[in-house]
Amino acid sequence: MNNELVGLEMSEFGTGEGDPLLLFHEGLGSVSMWRDFPDALVAATGKRVIAWSRKGYGASVAGPNTYDEDFMHREADVAAEVMQGLGVAQAHIFGHSDGASIALLLAARHPHRILSLTLEAPHVYVEAICLAAINKLHSDAQESGFLDRLGNYHQDVNRMFERWCAIWLKPSFADWNIMSELSGIKCPTLLIQGENDEYGSFAQLDRIAAHCPQSLQLRLAHCGHSPHVDRRADVVSATAGFLKDLAHG
């Protein structure tokens, strides 16, 4: 077995033939936090959907104690190894937040392996509103009960949460951006952003679109950081339509 598959919490949904759709979770996410969204994608697209929790998340084996500024680059390399271990030569990807950024890096580094990207709330640089939201989340996490709720989805929630907050709030991380790598992306891309997202603005989508001419944008009103939760039907429909158009293109 490929070393990168050992100890990963992983689930497959549906039995569709052809290239699968891989789900890359957010910075505080896991397989179980997708809830029934993978099933909705299977029903709408007919594709086999594969999701896994990155190391240190969900029920996967422990990850590193701390993250460095290049942690998303490292996760993109791991994702390529996971694909190899699964025997997936090419795939479509649906990524959310940090998972969307990791998907961008994977597509830039392995353009022949990624057929399309559907990205919710992607980050390509650090915005002040994002840092403010994470600061507030970190400060309020215990008193608000957020960590207790998040603990239902992670076997080591405190370690996971502190590691993630620490890198995003590290002063040197304020200069993080991946825009220089976007020119390597060759596949069609669907960009999805909620207008009420406290972690990022539409400027993220515009930066990506400037480097990725094969991109489309879906800007959703009355929607926060998790469009697949806040506007489920719209996200599922847009994703299915996007993939259908690619298949018939």
N, C-alpha and C positions, 0 to 999 in steps of 0.2 A: 504493500500500500504506500502511496505517496506520503512522505512525511508530513506535508502540510494538511492532510486529511485526518491525521491521528488526533483524536480528542476534540474534534469540531462537532458542535451541535448542528445537525443538518437535516433538512426536510425537503422532500420532493412532492410536488402536487401535480396531478394529472398524468396522462399517459400519451400526450400528443407526440406526433412524430416530427422530425426535422430539428432545426436548431432551437435549443431551449431559451427561456427567458430567466436570467439570473437576477436575484434581488440582493442589493447591497444596502444594509440598514444604516440608520443614522448614528450619530456619535454616542447616544445613550440607548441604542436599540438592540434588538436580538430577534431571533426567529419568531419567538412567541409573541413579540410585540407587533408583528404584522397582523396578528389575529386572523380574520377570515379574508383579508385582502388577497392573498395568493389564490384562494379558491375563486374569488371573483375574476381575477385575471385569467385563470384557466377557462372559466365558463365563457368569457368574452373573446378570448384570443384563440382558444383551442391548442395552446402551446403547453408543453411541460414547463413547469416553473420550479426552480431550485433556489432555496434560501439557506444560508448558514450564518451562525453567529461567529463573528471574528474572535480571535483568542482574547480571553479576558471578559467576554460578554456572554450573557445568557448562561447556558449550561456547558459552554466550551471550556477547554483547559485554560489555566491562568495565563494571562498575558504579562508583559513587562511591568515592572513597578512604576516606571515613568515613561513618558513619551518624549522623543526629541522633535525638533522642528520639522523633520522630514518623515514623520510617522505615517502620513497619508501616502507618500511615495513608497514606503516600505510595504504598506498594506496593498498597494496596487501590484507590487511584485508577488506578494503572497497570493493574491487573487489569481494571477496568471498560473501559479503553481497548483492552486486548487482546481482550476479548469483542466489542467493537464492530468491531475490525479483522477478527475471524474471522467476523463476521456472525451471532454468537450473541446472540439477543435475550434468551433466558432459559436458565438452566442449573441443574443440581444441582452441588454442590461437595463434594469430599472433601479435607479439609485436615489436615495433620500439624504439630503444634507451632507454630512461627512461622506456618506456612502456615494453620493453623487459626485463629489470631488474625487474620490478614489476611482470611480468609474471613468472620469475624464482622464486621469493619469494613466489608467490601464489602456484606454483607447488610443492615447497619444503614443504610448510605448509599444503597443501591439496592434497597430491599425488593421492588420490582416485578420485578426481574430475576433474583432468586435464589429458586428453587423449594424447595430443601431444603439443609441442611447436615449432613454427616457429619464429625465432628471428633475427631481423635485427639490426646490430650494438649494441649488448647488452653491458652493463657495469657491471663488477663484482668487479672492483677496479678503482681507480682514476689514470689516466695517465697524465703525464706532458703535452702532446700534447693537451689533452682535455682542461685542464685549460688555456693553451695559446690561444686556439681557442675561448673559452668563454670570456676571457679577451678582446680579439680583437673585438668580436661581441658586447660586452657591450660598449666598447669605441666608436665604429663606428656606433652604432645603429641609432642615431638621424641623423647624417650627411649623412649616406648612404641611408636613406629612408627605412631601414629595418623595423622599428617600424610602419611606415605608411602602408607598405604592410601587415605586420602581423596583423594590426588592422582590416583588412577585415575579419578576422576569429575569433576574440575575442571581447567580449563586454567591457572588461576592460583590454586592452592589456598592459598598463603601469604597473599596479599592478602585473599582471601575469609575465611579463618579469623581473621586478626587484626582485620579490620573488624567481624566478628560478635562476637567476644569483647570487643572494646573497648567497644562500645555496651552490651552486657549488664553489663559490669563497671564502667561509668562510674558514679560515686557518684550523680549526679542521676537516673539511670535506675531507681534503687531505688524511686522514687515513681511509676513508670509504672503506669497501669492504664487499662482501657477500659470499665469497668463502667457508666459514665454513658451510654455509647452503646448498650448492649445493648437498651434499650427500643425501639429502632428496628427490631429484628429481628422479622419477622412470619412467617417460614417455619418449618415443622417442622424439628426439629434432633435428631440422634442424637449423643450425647456418649460417647466411648470413652476409658477411662483404665486403665492397668495399675497394679496395687497396688504394684509394685516400681519405679515410675518415679522415677528419681533427680532429675528436673528439675521435678516438680510432684506435687501431691497431689489427692485427691478433692475438696478444698475448691474447686479451680478449677471443677469441674463443678457444685457446689452454688451457687456464685456466679452461674454462667450460668443455671442452672435457675430461680433466684429471679427473674430478669428475663425469661426466655423460657418461658412456660407450655406451649408446644408442644414441649417437649424430653423425650427419653427418655435413660436412662443405661445404659451397658454397662460394668460394672466387672469387670476381668479379673484373676484370680489367676495367679500364676506368669508375670507379664508386666511388661516394663520400658517404656521410653520409646517403643518402636516396635511397637505392637500388631499392625500388618500384617505384621511380621516374626515376632514371638514367638508370636502366636496367629492366624496367617494364616487358617485355616479359619473360625474364629469371627468374625473381622472381615468376611470376604467374605460369610459367611452372614447376618450381622446387617445389613450394608449392603444386600444384595439384598432381604432381607425388608422392611426399612424402605422402600425405594423401591417395592417391589411393593405394600405396603399403601397408600402414597400414591397410586399409580396407580389402585387399586381403591376408594379412599376417596371 
